[in-house]
Amino acid sequence: MKKFIAGVFSILISSGVFLFEAQPDGLMHVYFLNVGQGDATLIRTPSGKNILIDGGPQKNILSEIRNALPYLKSKIDIVILTHADRDHIEGLISILERYKVEKVYSTGLYKSDYFSNKFLKLIREKNVQLVVTNSLSDVRLEDGTLIDFLFPLAQTFDSGAKANSNSVVAQVVFGENKILLTGDADCAEENSIIKSGVELKSNILKVGHHGSRTSTCETFLEKVKPKISAISVGADNKYGHPNGELMSRLKKIRTQILRTDKDGRIEITLNKNGVTSIKTQSIR
């Protein structure tokens, strides 16, 4: 038995896999996962908490999560579903089936389709805490990470609006860093957030709606002033995302543009003062 254990340990070492890789490093890691034409963002906090925003379409997220999470890590502390469109919710079904999930935050609006029904069924079966969120539902973690929910606004929530117009918008704050996550929010939703008077300036922006022309509008960008803008988008998608007008708006503000269709999985590492590194996955 001792020889067997030693042999396994030797294989782990030779393959570059170490059990202590699961230990937090005091830095924040933001992953824009390469899930195709959809959204999935994973944030590992300085203390090692995992926050997953959306899951993309199909099961693409499973291989991306395995590559991003440390060895033996099988828990997602917080899942945020921005809205119930298939390209955001479907991958979360696979996550709920395979990972231990502590809490799920969503607007409470779902569709009468397989994906929403399966998502809610798994939450019930696995006794996951489900939180209906709005701009009053901020979450502060023990390591100082803040999830500041900016939308839906508690006083203006429109249950009859299209799903994109009710996307959860959240700003994750760590030290001097602010990461703005916008789901598929459109220009009307962006304007509502601006009118609410919240501080939008962020050094990292997840561009809205995969680079659609009707999201991430000029006035919104003027408020956010992102140094880095990440677009979660599928290669050669039928929608023509990212749109040319949107790309012109981003270039106008001289933000660094990263795209999952060209850069693959994107990992941005931050200390309390700012970005320390940007890594991208090579696209073959």
VENKA-V603039 format. One record per residue. N is the residue number from 0. RES is the residue in one letter. D_LAST is the distance of its C-alpha to the last C-alpha in Angstrom with 1 decimal. Layout:
# VENKA-V603039
N&RES&D_LAST + N&RES&D_LAST
This chain:
# VENKA-V603039
0&M&42.1 + 1&K&41.8 + 2&K&39.9 + 3&F&37.5 + 4&I&36.8 + 5&A&36.4 + 6&G&34.0 + 7&V&31.8 + 8&F&32.0 + 9&S&31.1 + 10&I&27.9 + 11&L&27.0 + 12&I&27.6 + 13&S&25.7 + 14&S&22.6 + 15&G&22.8 + 16&V&24.1 + 17&F&27.3 + 18&L&29.6 + 19&F&30.5 + 20&E&27.0 + 21&A&28.3 + 22&Q&30.9 + 23&P&30.6 + 24&D&30.2 + 25&G&32.2 + 26&L&29.3 + 27&M&27.7 + 28&H&23.9 + 29&V&22.6 + 30&Y&19.3 + 31&F&18.0 + 32&L&16.1 + 33&N&13.0 + 34&V&15.2 + 35&G&14.5 + 36&Q&17.6 + 37&G&19.9 + 38&D&21.0 + 39&A&20.8 + 40&T&21.7 + 41&L&22.7 + 42&I&25.2 + 43&R&26.5 + 44&T&29.9 + 45&P&31.5 + 46&S&33.4 + 47&G&30.5 + 48&K&31.2 + 49&N&28.3 + 50&I&28.3 + 51&L&26.0 + 52&I&26.2 + 53&D&25.2 + 54&G&22.9 + 55&G&20.8 + 56&P&21.0 + 57&Q&21.0 + 58&K&20.0 + 59&N&16.5 + 60&I&18.3 + 61&L&19.3 + 62&S&16.0 + 63&E&15.6 + 64&I&19.2 + 65&R&19.1 + 66&N&16.5 + 67&A&18.6 + 68&L&22.1 + 69&P&23.8 + 70&Y&24.6 + 71&L&27.5 + 72&K&27.4 + 73&S&28.1 + 74&K&30.0 + 75&I&29.3 + 76&D&32.3 + 77&I&32.0 + 78&V&30.2 + 79&I&30.6 + 80&L&30.2 + 81&T&30.4 + 82&H&31.4 + 83&A&31.3 + 84&D&28.9 + 85&R&26.6 + 86&D&23.4 + 87&H&25.0 + 88&I&27.2 + 89&E&25.5 + 90&G&23.2 + 91&L&26.3 + 92&I&28.0 + 93&S&25.5 + 94&I&26.1 + 95&L&29.8 + 96&E&29.8 + 97&R&28.0 + 98&Y&28.8 + 99&K&32.2 + 100&V&32.5 + 101&E&35.5 + 102&K&35.8 + 103&V&34.4 + 104&Y&35.2 + 105&S&35.3 + 106&T&37.5 + 107&G&39.2 + 108&L&38.3 + 109&Y&36.6 + 110&K&36.3 + 111&S&38.2 + 112&D&35.2 + 113&Y&33.6 + 114&F&31.1 + 115&S&33.8 + 116&N&36.2 + 117&K&33.9 + 118&F&32.9 + 119&L&36.6 + 120&K&37.6 + 121&L&35.3 + 122&I&36.6 + 123&R&40.1 + 124&E&39.5 + 125&K&37.9 + 126&N&40.4 + 127&V&37.8 + 128&Q&39.6 + 129&L&39.0 + 130&V&39.8 + 131&V&40.4 + 132&T&39.5 + 133&N&40.5 + 134&S&41.1 + 135&L&43.7 + 136&S&41.4 + 137&D&39.9 + 138&V&38.8 + 139&R&39.3 + 140&L&37.9 + 141&E&39.8 + 142&D&37.5 + 143&G&38.3 + 144&T&35.2 + 145&L&36.4 + 146&I&35.0 + 147&D&36.9 + 148&F&36.8 + 149&L&37.6 + 150&F&37.5 + 151&P&39.1 + 152&L&42.3 + 153&A&45.0 + 154&Q&47.5 + 155&T&45.5 + 156&F&43.3 + 157&D&43.3 + 158&S&42.8 + 159&G&43.1 + 160&A&40.2 + 161&K&36.8 + 162&A&34.3 + 163&N&32.2 + 164&S&35.5 + 165&N&36.2 + 166&S&32.8 + 167&V&33.3 + 168&V&32.7 + 169&A&32.7 + 170&Q&32.7 + 171&V&31.8 + 172&V&33.8 + 173&F&33.6 + 174&G&35.9 + 175&E&35.3 + 176&N&32.0 + 177&K&31.7 + 178&I&28.6 + 179&L&29.4 + 180&L&27.8 + 181&T&28.8 + 182&G&27.5 + 183&D&28.1 + 184&A&31.3 + 185&D&32.6 + 186&C&34.7 + 187&A&37.9 + 188&E&36.8 + 189&E&35.7 + 190&N&39.2 + 191&S&40.9 + 192&I&39.2 + 193&I&40.3 + 194&K&43.8 + 195&S&44.0 + 196&G&44.1 + 197&V&41.4 + 198&E&39.7 + 199&L&36.1 + 200&K&35.0 + 201&S&31.7 + 202&N&29.4 + 203&I&26.3 + 204&L&26.1 + 205&K&24.0 + 206&V&24.2 + 207&G&26.2 + 208&H&25.2 + 209&H&21.5 + 210&G&22.7 + 211&S&25.6 + 212&R&28.3 + 213&T&30.9 + 214&S&29.7 + 215&T&29.4 + 216&C&32.3 + 217&E&33.8 + 218&T&36.7 + 219&F&34.6 + 220&L&32.2 + 221&E&35.4 + 222&K&36.4 + 223&V&33.2 + 224&K&32.3 + 225&P&28.9 + 226&K&27.4 + 227&I&23.9 + 228&S&22.9 + 229&A&20.0 + 230&I&19.0 + 231&S&17.8 + 232&V&16.5 + 233&G&14.5 + 234&A&12.3 + 235&D&14.8 + 236&N&17.5 + 237&K&21.0 + 238&Y&22.8 + 239&G&21.3 + 240&H&20.5 + 241&P&20.5 + 242&N&23.7 + 243&G&24.6 + 244&E&27.9 + 245&L&26.4 + 246&M&23.9 + 247&S&27.1 + 248&R&28.9 + 249&L&26.3 + 250&K&26.2 + 251&K&30.0 + 252&I&30.3 + 253&R&27.9 + 254&T&25.8 + 255&Q&22.4 + 256&I&20.0 + 257&L&16.9 + 258&R&14.8 + 259&T&12.8 + 260&D&11.2 + 261&K&9.9 + 262&D&10.3 + 263&G&9.5 + 264&R&12.4 + 265&I&15.0 + 266&E&17.8 + 267&I&20.9 + 268&T&23.7 + 269&L&27.2 + 270&N&30.7 + 271&K&33.8 + 272&N&33.8 + 273&G&30.3 + 274&V&26.6 + 275&T&26.0 + 276&S&22.2 + 277&I&19.0 + 278&K&15.8 + 279&T&12.4 + 280&Q&9.4 + 281&S&6.3 + 282&I&3.8 + 283&R&0.0
